Amino acid sequence: MRHLVFVYGTLLRGEVNHRLLEDAEWVGEHRTEPRFTLLLLGAYPGLITTGRTAVFGELYRVDHAGLRALDALEDYPRLYGRCLIATRFGRAWTYVYRGSVRDRPLIPSGDWRRISQAASPLRAAGVRCRRDSKNPGRQQQLRSRLIATETGMTTETNAPQATEEGRFTIQLEQREGFEINVAFDWKRAADLLMDEPPPLGGTNGPNASRLLAAAVGNCLSASLLYCIGKEEPPDQSLRTEVTCVMVRNEKKRLRIGSMEVRLIVAPALLESKRFERCKTLFEDFCVVSASVRAGIPMKVLVLDEAGNLLHQSD
């Protein structure tokens, strides 16, 4: 299977990590829609999925081994996540920075090369070659530390440990109009911009109802993937759709009247020996959906890619 990948930093032609793409299929250059932000992280850039910057990059097709090599470079899924974005060549994977964005300078042009190939050769060399978490010198050391602290895995049992007991705090700060920035308590989680629909806002980010829908869908998806695949679920094996029905109560106030979650599983999950058991168990381990459905009626359906119903609960 071939994967279309959009790169925008040290993987570009002429940059320090391009060696990983030397055998990949070159597709072309591309500048994204002005919907992103490109941050300067020292020796490399980081893209986040909110903002108004058009980011310049290149597109390549890689095989599964090639994608794994890129994942290792980007320290996926800890330092960077992966998401699909629209390009003129089709939907492509790109790497999204998950660390703190506080005090990170912007790259307003959206073009990493303007930084790495700066007028001063010494400065450009320092940017490209500085030893950091994405360069080989510290990669293994950092990965070992992250595995121990971020995943909750013990070296003795290799079993996941509960990490969500107690409390957590996120911080919200109003920017302009109804735009609100959300800063999470996880250092590698990128800030999120929220907004409201017109006439109040400009839909420059999701509102609270959509975040709730995303939280429910994400929690159920992760629960099903973990039950079937444990720490290594197959890639691109699950799509989830969450539909919220908005209603007005007796006081004419808008409310989420009901939710329907549709989990569409690919053959890679269906073929697992664990699937039949997991499809009836996974909901019990989803913190968010179990909490939300106490106040909002919720229907959860598991279907195959042909639309055949495999499981349903209300």
C-alpha positions in Angstrom: 0.0 0.0 0.0 1.3 3.5 -0.9 0.8 6.5 1.3 0.7 10.1 0.1 2.7 12.3 2.6 3.0 16.1 2.8 6.4 17.3 4.3 7.2 20.8 5.2 10.5 20.9 7.2 13.7 18.9 7.5 12.4 16.2 5.1 12.3 18.7 2.1 14.8 18.3 -0.7 18.1 19.6 0.4 17.3 19.4 4.1 19.1 17.3 6.7 16.5 14.4 6.9 15.6 14.2 3.2 17.6 11.0 3.0 14.5 9.2 4.2 12.7 10.1 1.1 15.4 9.6 -1.5 13.8 6.4 -2.7 10.2 7.7 -2.4 8.1 8.7 -5.4 8.2 12.5 -5.9 4.7 13.9 -6.5 5.1 17.6 -6.5 5.2 20.9 -4.5 2.1 22.2 -2.8 1.0 25.1 -0.7 -1.9 24.4 1.7 -5.0 26.4 2.2 -4.4 29.2 4.8 -5.7 27.2 7.7 -2.6 26.3 9.6 0.2 27.7 11.7 3.9 27.0 11.3 6.1 27.3 14.4 9.8 27.6 14.7 11.0 24.9 17.1 14.7 25.6 16.8 16.2 23.0 14.5 12.9 22.1 12.8 9.4 23.5 12.3 6.1 22.3 13.7 2.7 22.5 12.0 -0.5 23.0 14.0 -4.0 22.6 12.5 -5.4 26.0 13.5 -4.4 29.4 12.1 -4.4 31.3 8.9 -1.0 30.4 7.3 -0.6 28.6 4.0 2.2 26.2 4.5 4.7 25.3 1.7 5.8 21.7 1.3 6.4 18.7 -0.9 4.4 15.6 -1.6 5.8 12.0 -1.8 4.4 8.5 -2.0 5.9 6.0 0.4 5.3 2.4 1.2 4.4 1.1 4.6 8.0 0.7 5.6 8.7 4.3 4.5 5.8 5.6 6.5 7.2 3.8 9.6 10.6 5.4 9.0 9.0 8.8 8.9 7.0 8.0 12.1 10.3 7.1 13.9 11.9 10.4 12.8 8.9 12.4 14.0 8.6 10.5 17.2 5.1 9.7 16.3 2.7 9.6 18.1 4.3 11.4 21.0 6.1 14.5 19.8 4.0 14.6 16.5 0.7 13.3 15.5 -0.5 12.5 12.0 -3.5 13.8 10.2 -4.9 13.9 6.7 -5.1 17.2 4.9 -6.5 18.1 1.5 -3.9 18.8 -1.3 -4.2 19.2 -5.1 -3.0 15.6 -5.4 -5.5 14.2 -3.0 -5.6 13.7 0.7 -2.2 13.3 2.3 -0.7 12.5 5.7 1.2 15.3 7.4 2.8 15.5 10.8 1.2 17.8 13.4 3.2 19.1 16.3 1.8 18.0 19.7 4.1 19.9 22.1 3.7 23.2 23.9 3.3 26.2 21.6 3.9 28.8 24.3 6.7 31.2 23.4 7.2 29.4 20.0 7.9 32.0 17.3 5.8 31.9 14.1 7.0 31.4 10.6 4.6 33.8 8.9 5.6 32.9 5.4 4.7 29.2 6.0 8.0 28.3 4.2 10.6 26.5 6.3 13.3 27.0 3.6 13.3 30.8 4.3 14.6 29.9 7.8 16.9 26.9 7.0 18.5 28.6 4.0 18.9 31.9 5.7 21.3 34.5 4.3 24.0 33.6 6.9 25.5 30.2 6.0 26.6 29.6 9.6 23.1 30.3 10.9 21.5 28.0 8.3 23.9 25.2 9.2 23.1 25.6 12.9 19.4 25.4 12.3 19.7 22.3 10.1 22.2 20.4 12.2 21.5 21.3 15.8 21.2 18.1 18.0 17.7 17.9 19.3 14.9 15.4 19.8 14.5 14.8 16.0 18.2 14.2 15.3 19.7 10.7 15.9 22.0 11.6 18.8 19.2 11.9 21.3 16.4 9.9 19.5 16.7 6.6 21.4 17.3 8.2 24.7 14.3 10.4 24.4 12.1 7.6 23.1 12.9 5.4 26.0 12.1 8.1 28.5 8.9 8.9 26.7 7.7 5.3 26.7 8.2 5.1 30.4 6.5 8.4 31.3 3.9 8.9 28.6 2.3 5.5 28.0 2.1 4.2 31.6 3.8 1.0 30.6 5.7 -1.0 33.2 8.9 -2.8 32.3 7.9 -5.8 34.4 4.5 -6.6 33.1 4.3 -4.5 29.9 0.7 -3.8 30.9 -0.9 -0.4 30.7 -1.5 1.3 34.0 -4.3 3.7 34.9 -3.1 7.3 34.5 -6.3 9.3 34.6 -7.3 9.0 38.2 -7.5 12.3 40.2 -8.1 15.6 38.4 -6.7 17.6 35.6 -7.0 21.3 34.6 -7.0 22.9 31.2 -6.7 26.7 30.6 -8.9 28.8 28.3 -8.1 32.3 27.2 -10.2 34.6 25.0 -8.3 36.0 22.0 -10.6 38.0 19.6 -14.3 38.1 19.5 -15.5 34.6 20.4 -12.2 32.9 19.6 -10.9 31.1 22.7 -7.6 29.3 22.9 -7.5 26.1 24.9 -4.2 25.1 26.5 -4.0 21.5 27.7 -2.2 20.1 30.7 -0.2 17.7 28.5 3.0 19.4 27.5 3.0 17.8 24.0 -0.6 18.5 23.2 -0.9 21.5 20.9 -3.2 24.3 21.9 -6.7 24.3 20.3 -8.6 27.3 18.9 -12.3 27.3 19.5 -14.9 29.6 18.0 -18.7 30.0 17.5 -20.7 29.9 14.3 -22.1 33.2 12.8 -23.4 35.6 13.7 -21.3 35.4 16.9 -18.1 34.0 15.6 -16.4 33.0 12.3 -16.2 29.2 12.7 -12.4 29.5 12.9 -12.4 26.5 15.2 -14.8 23.9 16.7 -17.4 25.0 19.2 -18.2 23.2 22.5 -20.9 20.9 20.9 -18.4 19.7 18.2 -15.7 19.2 20.8 -18.1 17.0 22.8 -18.9 15.0 19.7 -15.2 14.6 18.9 -14.5 13.5 22.5 -17.2 10.8 22.4 -16.0 9.6 18.9 -12.4 9.6 19.9 -12.9 7.8 23.1 -15.0 5.0 21.5 -12.6 4.7 18.6 -9.6 4.4 21.0 -11.4 1.8 23.1 -12.3 -0.4 20.2 -8.8 -0.1 18.7 -7.1 -0.9 22.0 -9.4 -3.9 22.7 -8.6 -5.5 19.3 -5.1 -4.4 18.7 -3.7 -3.5 22.1 -0.6 -1.3 21.7 -0.3 -1.9 17.9 -3.7 -1.5 16.2 -3.5 -1.7 12.4 -3.3 1.7 10.6 -6.2 3.3 8.8 -8.5 0.5 10.0 -11.3 2.5 11.5 -13.5 5.5 10.6 -16.0 7.0 13.0 -18.9 9.3 12.4 -20.7 11.2 15.2 -24.1 12.8 14.6 -25.6 15.2 17.1 -29.3 16.2 16.9 -29.8 19.7 18.1 -33.2 20.4 19.7 -34.8 23.2 21.7 -36.2 22.6 25.2 -39.4 24.0 26.7 -37.6 27.3 27.2 -36.5 27.4 23.5 -32.9 26.9 24.5 -30.7 24.8 22.2 -29.6 21.4 23.6 -28.0 18.3 22.2 -31.0 16.0 22.1 -29.3 12.8 21.0 -26.1 11.4 19.6 -25.4 8.6 17.2 -21.9 7.1 16.8 -21.1 5.0 13.8 -17.8 3.0 13.9 -16.9 1.7 10.4 -14.3 -1.1 10.7 -12.0 -2.2 8.0 -11.2 -5.9 7.2 -8.0 -5.6 9.2 -10.1 -5.3 12.4 -12.8 -7.7 11.3 -10.3 -10.5 10.7 -9.0 -10.3 14.3 -9.9 -13.1 16.6 -10.7 -10.6 19.2 -13.3 -8.7 17.2 -16.4 -10.6 18.2 -15.7 -10.3 21.9 -14.5 -6.7 21.7 -17.5 -5.3 19.8 -19.6 -6.0 22.9 -17.0 -4.9 25.5 -15.3 -1.7 24.2 -18.0 0.8 25.2 -17.6 -0.1 28.9 -14.1 1.2 28.9 -14.8 4.6 27.2 -14.8 7.2 30.0 -16.4 10.0 28.0 -19.3 8.2 26.3 -20.2 6.4 29.5 -20.3 9.7 31.3 -22.2 11.6 28.5 -24.9 9.0 27.9 -26.0 9.5 31.5 -27.5 12.8 30.3 -27.8 12.5 26.5 -29.4 9.5 24.7 -26.8 7.8 22.6 -26.8 5.1 20.0 -23.6 3.3 19.1 -23.4 1.2 15.9 -20.5 -0.9 14.6 -20.6 -1.5 10.8 -18.4 -3.0 8.1 -17.3 -1.0 5.1 -20.3 -2.3 3.1 -22.7 -0.8 5.7 -23.7 -4.1 7.3 -24.6 -3.7 11.0 -22.4 -5.8 13.2 -23.4 -4.5 16.6 -25.7 -1.9 18.1 -26.3 -0.5 21.6 -28.6 2.2 23.0 
